[in-house]
């Protein structure tokens, strides 16, 4: 059954969700205060890189099933189901989440609800937020209790967001136990196609739904930092972290995913979400329960400095004047997201230490240049490595994994490479005469 849906926020989460809802057969309107962004989306132009999304967006803008507006009143008059998909960045000067944008949606939308409506939050928020917002909606909406709010956290992976929207591995729905209303009924209609494919649906209270997302991110971050801490021990003992990860990954209680040692995690979710989780635990008086996350964060940040130190040793003890090619700027492949990117952070640290740094990334160059305009950006990997004293693989794009060590060797000044993502076939590079350094791996 088709629903009339409004999605507030047209950034990475909102635009993807809006296009996905249209693909699932619903009539959708995307809402944002950024008029320039709305104009681009209405033309079918995605303002960020996400595989498969431009085609999906244009398909449904052209079909008329998806449109965009800056007018919240238009959206309120059109839709019966409203999704909140705005950002919750880390607050400046602290660890907590900045809730201004989520609060602004409620303050704008709720007074416009003159008929029964369901609001489903997707943004990642501190536990307790949904209950507060549900009460605020009932207070502000002209229809009172007939305006109901639930929480439906997102679990999108950048590079796979379209797939995760259309074919999620699970759905979580938080319902206000004192005011359940029609929330579950409406959510089941919205996600009917996924439920027909037997996608698990976990219906729970609001607080649990909020905690599911941050707990999942905290666990993944912990797993990454665990293997990176083990990589430090491997380097000290001559062990190989990839063989180690393969061996422990066969244990079904552990699994191999997210046991890839390297530069660590970044992006707009994991770093700020674990910090906001710690901050909220402190507000609730249970900060000791999450003190381990501080070390998870510390291990992650330490990986970046470790690569800078390793680069310093590789070029003879001083970075001053060293020509270094950094391949990668986005925090992960198949994305142009450079928020808290380990790759870009390493490039910047090398630059500030006196190195001549040249960066290439298949999609993240423009965003990287806005953050680090003083870096030198190359139009190709080949241009980046020309006459380099050292090459660093900082993002595991397929283009970099597939580089020919013989061909690259003819371009550089010195055959030295740091595999910051442990993604290269190490022996092939060693056989081609390169000094290869992996993180926590056997080197030559």
C-alpha positions in Angstrom: 0.0 0.0 0.0 1.4 3.4 -1.0 1.9 6.0 1.7 2.4 9.7 1.4 5.8 10.4 3.1 7.8 13.5 3.9 11.5 13.2 4.7 13.0 16.1 6.7 16.7 16.6 5.9 18.2 15.9 2.5 21.8 15.1 3.4 23.3 11.7 3.1 20.6 9.9 5.2 17.6 11.9 4.1 18.2 12.0 0.4 18.9 8.3 0.3 15.9 7.4 2.4 13.6 9.6 0.3 14.7 8.0 -2.9 14.5 4.6 -1.3 10.9 5.2 -0.1 10.0 6.2 -3.7 11.5 3.0 -5.0 9.4 1.1 -2.6 6.3 2.6 -4.2 5.5 5.5 -1.9 4.9 9.2 -2.8 7.6 11.2 -1.3 8.5 14.8 -0.6 12.0 15.8 0.7 12.3 18.9 2.8 15.3 21.0 3.6 16.1 24.6 4.5 19.0 24.7 2.0 17.4 26.0 -1.1 20.4 25.4 -3.3 20.5 21.7 -2.3 16.8 21.4 -2.9 17.2 22.9 -6.4 19.9 20.4 -7.2 17.9 17.4 -5.9 14.8 18.5 -7.9 17.0 18.4 -11.0 18.0 14.8 -10.1 21.5 15.9 -9.1 22.9 14.2 -5.9 25.3 16.6 -4.0 27.5 13.8 -2.7 28.9 10.5 -3.9 26.9 7.3 -3.3 26.9 4.5 -5.8 23.5 3.8 -7.3 21.8 6.8 -5.7 21.9 9.3 -8.7 20.1 6.8 -10.9 17.5 6.1 -8.3 16.9 9.7 -7.6 16.5 10.7 -11.2 14.2 7.8 -11.9 11.7 8.9 -9.3 12.1 12.7 -9.8 11.3 12.0 -13.5 8.3 9.7 -12.5 6.9 12.3 -10.3 6.9 10.0 -7.3 9.7 12.1 -5.6 9.9 15.8 -5.3 11.7 18.3 -3.0 10.7 21.6 -1.2 11.9 24.1 1.3 8.3 24.6 2.5 7.5 22.6 5.7 3.8 23.6 5.4 3.6 22.0 2.0 5.1 18.8 3.4 2.7 18.8 6.3 -0.3 19.2 4.1 0.9 16.4 1.7 2.2 13.7 4.0 0.8 11.4 6.7 4.1 9.9 7.6 7.1 12.1 8.4 10.7 10.9 8.7 13.4 12.9 10.5 16.7 12.5 8.7 18.8 15.5 9.8 22.3 15.5 11.1 23.4 15.3 14.8 27.0 16.4 14.6 29.4 16.5 17.5 28.8 19.6 19.5 31.7 22.1 19.2 33.9 22.1 22.3 32.4 18.8 23.6 31.6 15.2 23.0 27.8 15.4 23.0 25.5 15.4 20.0 24.2 18.7 18.6 20.5 18.4 18.7 19.6 21.7 17.2 18.5 20.4 13.8 16.4 17.6 15.1 14.7 19.9 17.6 14.1 22.5 14.8 12.2 19.9 12.7 9.8 19.1 15.6 9.4 22.8 16.4 8.5 23.5 12.8 6.5 20.5 11.8 4.4 19.7 14.9 2.4 23.0 14.9 1.4 22.2 11.2 -0.1 18.8 12.0 -3.8 19.4 11.7 -4.7 15.7 11.0 -3.5 12.4 12.4 0.2 11.8 11.6 3.1 9.6 12.5 6.6 10.9 12.8 9.5 8.4 12.6 12.9 9.6 13.7 15.9 8.1 11.9 18.7 10.4 13.1 21.2 9.0 15.6 20.3 10.7 18.9 21.2 10.4 22.6 19.0 8.1 24.6 16.0 9.9 26.0 15.6 12.3 23.1 12.7 10.4 21.5 10.6 10.5 24.7 11.2 14.2 25.0 10.3 14.9 21.4 7.2 12.7 21.6 5.9 14.8 24.5 6.8 18.0 22.6 4.9 16.8 19.5 1.7 16.2 21.5 2.1 19.6 23.1 2.5 21.5 19.9 0.3 19.6 17.4 -3.2 20.9 16.9 -4.3 17.2 16.7 -2.7 16.5 20.1 -2.4 12.7 20.8 -3.2 11.9 17.2 0.3 13.1 16.2 2.5 10.2 17.3 6.3 9.9 17.3 8.4 6.7 17.1 12.1 6.0 16.5 13.3 4.0 13.5 17.1 4.2 13.5 19.1 3.9 10.3 21.9 1.4 9.7 23.3 2.7 6.4 26.8 1.9 5.3 28.3 4.5 3.0 28.9 2.9 -0.3 26.0 0.5 0.3 23.3 2.9 1.4 20.8 2.2 -1.5 21.1 -1.6 -0.8 20.7 -1.0 3.0 17.6 1.1 2.4 15.9 -1.2 0.0 17.0 -4.5 1.5 17.9 -3.9 5.2 19.3 -6.7 7.3 17.0 -5.6 10.1 14.4 -3.0 11.0 14.1 -1.5 14.5 11.1 0.5 15.7 10.8 2.2 19.0 7.3 2.9 20.2 6.2 5.1 23.1 4.7 2.5 25.4 2.3 5.0 27.0 1.2 6.4 23.6 1.6 3.5 21.1 -1.1 4.7 18.7 -0.7 3.7 15.1 3.1 3.8 14.9 3.7 0.1 14.4 0.7 -0.3 12.0 2.0 2.6 9.9 5.6 1.4 9.9 4.6 -2.1 8.8 2.8 -0.5 5.8 5.8 1.7 5.0 8.2 -1.3 5.1 5.8 -3.9 3.7 8.1 -5.1 0.9 11.0 -5.7 3.3 8.7 -7.5 5.8 7.4 -9.7 3.0 11.0 -10.8 2.4 11.1 -11.7 6.1 13.4 -8.9 7.2 13.5 -9.1 11.0 11.5 -6.3 12.7 12.4 -5.5 16.3 9.6 -3.5 18.0 10.7 -2.1 21.3 10.5 1.0 23.5 11.9 4.3 22.5 15.0 4.2 24.7 16.0 0.8 23.4 15.6 1.8 19.8 17.9 4.8 20.4 20.5 2.7 22.1 20.5 0.0 19.4 22.2 2.3 16.9 24.8 3.8 19.2 25.5 0.4 20.7 26.0 -1.2 17.3 28.4 1.6 16.3 30.2 1.4 19.6 30.7 -2.4 19.2 32.0 -2.0 15.6 34.4 0.7 16.7 35.6 -1.5 19.6 36.2 -4.4 17.2 38.3 -2.1 14.9 40.3 -0.7 17.7 40.8 -4.1 19.3 42.5 -5.5 16.1 44.5 -2.2 15.8 45.8 -2.6 19.3 46.8 -6.2 18.5 48.5 -4.9 15.4 50.8 -2.8 17.6 51.8 -6.0 19.5 52.3 -7.8 16.2 54.7 -5.1 15.0 56.6 -5.4 18.3 56.9 -9.2 18.0 57.2 -9.9 14.3 53.7 -11.5 14.1 51.3 -10.9 11.2 48.0 -9.3 12.1 46.2 -10.5 8.9 47.0 -14.1 9.6 46.0 -13.6 13.2 42.7 -12.0 12.2 42.0 -14.8 9.7 42.5 -17.4 12.4 40.4 -15.8 15.1 37.8 -14.8 12.5 36.9 -18.5 12.0 35.5 -18.5 15.5 31.8 -17.8 14.8 31.5 -15.9 18.1 34.0 -13.4 16.7 33.7 -13.4 12.9 36.2 -11.9 10.4 34.3 -8.7 9.6 35.7 -5.4 11.0 39.0 -7.2 12.0 41.0 -5.4 9.3 43.9 -3.6 11.0 45.0 -0.4 9.5 44.5 3.4 9.9 41.3 3.0 11.8 37.8 4.3 11.5 36.5 7.7 10.6 33.5 9.3 8.8 30.5 11.1 10.1 29.1 8.2 12.3 31.4 6.0 14.4 33.7 8.7 15.9 31.0 11.2 16.9 28.5 8.4 17.9 30.9 6.8 20.4 31.8 10.2 21.8 28.1 11.2 22.1 27.4 7.8 23.8 30.1 8.5 26.4 28.8 12.0 26.9 25.2 10.8 27.4 26.4 8.1 29.9 28.0 10.8 31.9 24.8 12.9 32.0 23.0 9.8 33.2 25.6 9.1 35.9 26.8 5.8 34.4 29.9 7.1 32.7 32.1 4.3 34.2 30.1 1.8 32.2 31.6 3.2 29.0 35.1 4.3 30.0 36.4 1.6 27.7 35.2 3.6 24.7 37.6 6.3 25.6 40.5 3.9 25.0 38.7 2.7 21.8 38.8 6.3 20.6 42.4 6.7 21.8 43.6 3.6 19.9 41.9 4.8 16.8 43.4 8.2 16.9 46.9 6.8 17.7 46.9 4.8 14.4 47.1 8.1 12.5 50.1 9.3 14.4 51.7 5.9 14.1 51.6 6.1 10.3 53.2 9.6 10.4 56.0 8.2 12.6 56.5 5.2 10.3 56.7 7.6 7.3 59.3 9.7 9.1 61.5 6.6 9.7 61.0 5.5 6.1 62.3 8.7 4.6 65.3 8.9 6.8 64.2 10.5 10.1 62.9 13.9 8.9 59.8 14.8 6.9 61.1 18.2 5.9 61.1 18.3 2.1 60.2 14.6 1.7 57.9 14.0 -1.3 55.0 11.8 -0.2 52.1 10.6 -2.2 49.0 9.9 -0.1 46.5 7.7 -2.1 43.1 8.3 -0.5 41.3 11.2 1.2 37.8 9.8 1.8 37.4 7.9 5.1 36.4 4.7 3.1 36.2 3.6 -0.5 33.0 4.3 -2.6 32.4 7.5 -0.7 33.4 11.2 -1.0 33.0 11.7 2.8 36.1 13.2 4.4 34.6 13.9 7.8 37.1 12.8 10.4 38.9 10.9 7.7 42.1 9.1 8.8 43.5 9.4 5.3 43.1 13.1 5.1 44.3 13.6 8.7 47.5 11.7 7.9 48.0 13.8 4.8 47.5 17.0 6.8 49.9 15.9 9.6 52.6 15.1 7.1 52.1 18.5 5.4 52.4 20.3 8.7 55.6 18.4 9.5 57.2 19.8 6.4 56.6 17.1 3.8 55.6 17.9 0.2 52.4 15.9 0.1 50.4 15.1 -3.0 47.0 13.6 -2.6 44.7 11.7 -4.9 41.2 10.3 -4.3 38.7 9.1 -6.9 35.8 11.0 -5.4 36.8 13.0 -2.3 39.1 15.6 -3.8 36.7 18.6 -3.7 35.6 17.9 -0.1 39.2 17.4 0.9 40.4 20.6 -0.7 37.8 22.6 1.3 39.3 21.3 4.5 43.0 21.3 3.5 43.3 23.9 0.6 47.1 24.0 1.2 47.6 20.4 0.2 48.6 19.5 -3.4 45.9 17.4 -5.1 46.7 15.3 -8.2 44.3 14.2 -10.9 45.3 10.6 -10.9 47.2 8.1 -8.8 50.0 8.1 -11.4 50.4 11.9 -11.1 50.4 11.7 -7.3 53.2 9.2 -7.1 55.5 10.8 -9.7 59.0 11.3 -8.1 57.7 10.4 -4.7 60.0 9.3 -2.0 57.2 7.4 -0.3 53.8 6.2 -1.2 51.0 5.7 1.4 47.8 3.8 0.7 45.4 5.6 3.0 42.0 4.5 1.6 41.4 1.1 0.1 39.9 2.1 -3.2 39.9 -0.7 -5.8 41.9 1.6 -8.1 44.7 1.6 -5.5 44.5 -2.1 -4.6 44.9 -2.9 -8.3 47.9 -0.7 -9.0 50.7 -2.5 -10.8 53.9 -2.3 -8.6 56.2 -2.5 -11.6 54.5 0.4 -13.4 54.3 2.5 -10.2 57.9 1.7 -9.5 58.9 3.4 -12.8 57.3 6.6 -11.7 58.6 7.1 -8.1 61.9 8.3 -6.9 62.2 5.6 -4.3 60.3 2.3 -4.0 58.9 2.7 -0.5 55.2 2.0 0.3 53.2 2.1 3.5 50.0 0.0 3.2 47.9 1.9 5.7 44.9 -0.4 5.0 46.7 -3.7 4.6 44.9 -4.1 1.3 47.7 -4.7 -1.1 49.2 -8.1 -2.2 52.3 -7.5 -0.2 54.5 -10.2 -1.8 53.9 -8.7 -5.3 55.2 -5.4 -4.2 58.2 -6.9 -2.4 59.0 -9.0 -5.5 58.9 -5.8 -7.6 61.7 -4.3 -5.4 59.6 -2.2 -3.1 60.2 -1.7 0.6 56.8 -2.7 1.9 55.4 -1.7 5.3 52.0 -2.9 6.4 50.5 -2.1 9.8 51.0 -5.1 12.1 52.3 -7.2 9.1 55.5 -8.8 8.0 57.5 -6.2 6.0 60.4 -6.1 3.7 
